[in-house]
Structures are given as C-alpha cells and as structure tokens.
Amino acid sequence: MNRRQALTIAAAALAAPRFSVAQETRPNRPVTLLVPFAAGGSNDVVARLAAPVLEARLGQPFVIENRPGGGGSLGMGAVARARPDGSMFLISSASNHVFHPLVSGDLGYDPRETLPAVAMMVDVPNVIAATPGLGVSTVQELIAKARATPGGLSFGSSGVGTSNHLAGELFRLRTGLDLTHVPYRGGGPAINDLIAGTVPIAFMNLPTVAPPASDGRVKILAVCTADRVSIRPDIPTVTEQGVPDYAVRSWTGLFAPRGTPAPIIERFSVAMREALASDVVKSRLVAIGSEPLWMSPEDTNAFVRQEFDRWAPVVRAAGITTQG
C-alpha cells in the first residue's frame, strides 16, 4: 500500500458515520415488539393494534415476536439482555412485570432497574363474574352466599400470579371470606369453566368476560378498579358495593433494555402517545374492553414502583408463591 492509498483510507475512516445518540433514534432496521405471551392475548392484541400506527409515524418496520414461557419471564429476560439500541422493546403487563416477580422469587434481575419504561399504554379493567346458577347479582349477595356455603366458594383465574389471581386474593383478604383459588392456563379455559358452572365465580379481564356476559352466559358483578370505567359505566365497583380499600388494575406498557439512550425512549414514547390517540386504535381498544392510558416514561417508572410496593404485602399476607 503506497502513501496516497493510506491517506485515502484514513480520510475515508474519519469521514465515515459514527455511532451517535442522534442517529440511533432512528435505527435502520426493523423494530421488534416482544410480547412475552402467546398470540391472541390482550398484550398481543395491543401490540398488533399499535404497530402499524407506529410504523407510519416512525418510518420503520415493526415486527411482533411472541415468546411465551415462565409467566412472561422468558420474554422479559430476552429484552433485558437485548442491545439497548432501539431495535427491541417489551410489551409488558401487570401480571408478568410485577405480580410474577413477586410470587416467583428472584428472576436474576429487577424489572424496575433493568427494564426502564417508555410509556404506559393501556388500562385493562378486571371484573368479578359469576355463573348464573349461583343466583347472585351483586357483591353483597356474593359475600352472603360465600358465608352461607360450607367450605366457602372457589374462584377461577387465568393463572397463579396473574392480576386476576391477585384480585381474588385481595378480595379474600378484604372480606375475610373462605375462598379457594382455582388457577387455569389462561383466561379462555377459566371463562369456559365459569360458563359451565364448574367454578362459581372468577376474577377475569373485562375483554374476556364481556362476550359471554352480553348473552347472559355469565353475570358481571363488579369492576375491580377504584372508579367505574368509561367503557362500561353501568358496572359498579367493588368498593361501591361495600368492600373498602379495594382496587386492582391490569395494564400494558412499553419497556426498553437498560441503557437505551434517552432520545430513543423519548421518541418512541411520543410516537406511542400519538398512536394511542389515533381514532383507529382508540376505537379498537374500546371494542375489546380496554382503555388507552398513556403515561410518560417518568410517570410509568414511578407507577411500576408503586405497584411493587402495593402488592408485595398482599402477596406475603396471602402466602402466594410458585416455589416449592
């Protein structure tokens, strides 16, 4: 190599584009939204609704990857280990992001530190539902029925450590009822057994319960949120019906690997806010029984920490664990 060739190569190297935060706010590759559950669940539906709107706003292709397993921990771990370059994000829920870590013990990382928030996305109301054969229409009638039933009643949920399970345990603690948890492998099997009367009551997400409730196959007694929800203002809350200090909310948010540059997080957070405000996404979310609930990265991080603080004592008091 002669001197002129060497100088030419050196000049080209100096002129070549280098890694910068500004450039990395728009990586030239598809963005993966990793859903830590199987296709068809509420997290997956939210991801697939938001992806095309995000594509249009950010000018990048989006890919949905489902990686179920371990109560959502398999997919969470994959994002926690991913490169913090804006090419992979986690679509996470209360069940896998807060409740599963609390009931399963040490994951090897703390989601509060390892998976910083990009945005809160959706609020998914939990409800108490009963089989019509139980003969109850209100929470107070349910409480009376449970107290009059030898051995109490059983309640179904979509699995150990889910928001539905915790909703049932909190109800048991607040009312002092003798309730036995019957976990299922997802909301589908649980609602099928509720319809059949195999379990008398279930704590479920509204999107799962709404279809069979509309034709009378199950009866919704209350929403588990602190206030009535705008999409079904006719359903009273648990607290309205005499159970104090009771509120459970399921949610879906967007999270990134630790170390993702702040400009990337901000850019995707703003894009998600715009996506959730679009008429097409809002209408579809309401149609499946969910509400858009955008929060900033800072507010979402604070909310997740509050969730851990709120639910840790409930998990301890209820003795919930997946170990042993």
N, C-alpha and C positions, 0 to 999 in steps of 0.2 A: 504494500500500500504506500503510495507516494504522499508527499506532504499536502498537496492540493486535495486528494481524496480524504485524508484525515481531517482536514479543516472543514470540508464539506459535510462529513458525517457528524462532526462536533456541532456545527452550526444547526444542522437538522435536529439534533438531540435537544439543543437549547430551545429551539422553536417549537418542539413537539408539545401538544397539550398535556398538562399535568393534572393530577387529581386535585380537585378543589371542591369545597362545600357547595359553591355556587353551581358548578357543573353537575354535581351529584344530586341536586334537587330534581333533575330530570334524567335519570339513568336511561341509556339507550338499550333497554331490554324489557321483556315483559315483567310485570309486577305480579307476584304470587300472593293471593289472599288465602292463607291456610286456615281451613276450618277443621278443628280437632274432633269432629264428629262425622258420622256417615251422612251421605247426601239425603236431602229430604227433610232434615230437621230445621228448627227455627233459625239457627245460626247460618245454615247453608242457604236458606231462602233469602235471608237478609243480604248475605254476600252476593248472591246472584242478582238481586234487585239493584244493588249499589254499583256493581262492577261496570255495566255499560255506561252509566252516567259518569262514573269516574274516568273511564276511557275517553269520553268526549271532552271532559274538562281538562284532563292532564295530557292528552295526546299520546298516551302509551297504552299498549295492550295489557289487559288484566286476565289472569288465569286463576280459576278456583281449584284449589287442591284439598281434597278431603283426606285427612289422616287420623282416623278414629283409633281409640285404644286407651286403656288406663284411665278412664273417666275424663278424658281430654288431655291427660298429662303427656301422652306421646307427641301430639301435635304441638303443645306448648313448648316442650323441650326442644323440638326441631327449630322453632322460631327463636328460642332463647340462644341457640348455638349458631344461628344464621349470621351471615355477614351484615353488619349494620350500614348497608349502603342504599337502602330504599327499594330493594328488589323483593323483599318478603315482609309481610305483615300478618298478624294473628287476628282472626275474628274470634273473640273470646266472650264467654258468658259468665254470669254469676256462679253457675254450677261448677264449671271447671276452673275458673280463675280464683275463686275464694273458697267455696264450700269444699271442693275436693281436696285442696291442700290442707284444710283444717281437719278433715276427718281421716286422711290417709297418712298423716305424719310428714316427715321431711322428704321433699321432692328432689333435694340436692341443690335447690336454688329457691329464692324468694321472688314470686312474681311481682311483688311491689318494687323490687330493686332491678330485676333482670329484664322485665318487660314494661318499659315506660309507655304511658298512654299516648295515643294520637288523638282519639276522640271517643266520647260516648256516642252511641248510635241509636239504640232502640230500647224502649221500655216494654217488657212483655208481662202483662198482669197475670198473677197466679189467682186461682179461684178454688173454693171448696165446692165440690159437686157430689151429689148423692144419687143412688139408684132410686127410681120412683117407688119401688117396692118397700123402701124404708119408711115411707109415709111422713117425711119431714119436708118443710118448705123454708124454714128459717134456721139461723144458727142456734137460737134458744131452743127450738124444737129438737135440733140435733143433740144439744147438750143434755136435755131431758131424756132423750131416747138412749143415749150412751150410759147415763147414770142408772137407768132402769133395766139395762141389759146385763145379765150376769157375765162377768168376764170382760165387759166393755165391748167396744167395736174395733174392727180393723180398718186401716186406711191404706189405700194404694198410692204409689208414687212412681215416677219414672226411673227410680234407682236410688241406691244409697249415696248420700252426699250431694244430691241434686237440690235445687231450690225448692222443688216440690216436697222433698223429704223434710227439709228444714222447716218449711211452712207447717207441716203436720206436727213436727216435734215442738215448735214454738206454741202451736195451738194446744197441745197436750200440757205443756208447762204452764200456760196462762190460765187454763181452765181446771187443771187438776184431774182431768179425765183419764180413765184407763183405756188407752188406745194402743193397738199393736200395728206396727209398720209392716206392710207387705210390699217389698220392692219388686219392680218389674224392669225388664231390659228395654226401657224407653216408654214414651207416652202412648204409643199405639197399643201395645199389649195391655197396659193399665186401663185405658179407656174401654177396650173391648170387654174386660172382666167387669168393669163398672156397669156397662150396659147390660151384661148378662146377670148382674146381681151377685157375682162371685165375691166381690168386695162391696160393702155398703156405701162407703164414701171414698173419695180420692181428692188429693191436692194436686192440681194439674195446671198447666198453662192455658190461658183462655183460648188461644188458637186451636188447641187440641180438643177442648170441650165444646166450643161454640157450635160446630156442625151437629153433633148428636143432641145437644140441648135445644136446637131450633125445632126439632121434630118430636121432642118430648121423651127421647130415649134416656136422657139423664136430666137432672134438675140442678141448676146452679144456685147455691145458697148465698154466696157472698164473694166479693173480690177481697184479696188479701192485702191490697195496697192501703196506704194511710188515708187516701181520699178516693172518692169514686173516680172511675176512669171515663174520659170524654167519649170513647168509642162505645161504651155501654153504661151510660149514666143511670140506667134503670136498676142496676145491680147494687145493692147496699154493701158497705164494707163490713168486715168482721167487727171492728171497733164500734161502729154504729149499732150493732146488734148485741152490745153488752160485754165484749171481751176487751179489756183495757190494754194499752201498750202493745198492740199487735199490728205489725206491718211487715210484709215481705214483698220484695220486688225482684223480678228476674230482669236481666238486662243483657244487652250485647254491645260490645265495644271493640275498638280497633287499637291494637298494640304493636310495638316495634321492638326489635332486638336492642338491648342496651348498647349505647354508643352511637346510635343513629343520630347524625347531625341535626341540630335544632331546626335549620332551614327546611330540611326534608320533612320533619314532623309537622312543622307549621304549614307547609304547602299541602300536604295530604290532609291535614285537619280541616283546612279551609275548603278543600275540594269535597270532603265528606259532608261538611255543613251545607254546601250548595247542593249536593246530591240528595240529602235528606229533605231539603226544602223544595225539591222539584215535585211538580204535581203527580207525575207518574209514580215516583217512589212512595210519596205520602199516601196516595190512594191505594196502592197495592198493600202497603203495611197495614193500613186501617182495615182493609178487606180480610186480612188474615188474623186480625185481633191484636195488633201491636201498634205502638205509638212512636213516631220519631222523637228522639231525645238527645239532641246534640249537646255535648259539653266540650269545653276547651281541654287541651292536654293537662293543664294545671288542675282544673276542676275535677277531671276524671281521675287523676292520680290521687287527689285528696279524697274523693268519693270511695275509691277502692280501699284506701287505708281505713276509712270509717267502717266499711263493710267488714274488714277483718276484725276490727275492734268490737263491732257489734255482735258478730256471730261466734267468735271464739268462746265466750262464756256460755252461749246456748249449746254449742257442741259439747263442751265439758259437762254441763248440767244434764244433758240428755244421754251422755255416755256413748256418743256416736263414734264409731271407728270402723275402718276397713281392715285393720290389722288383727292378726290372730284369728 
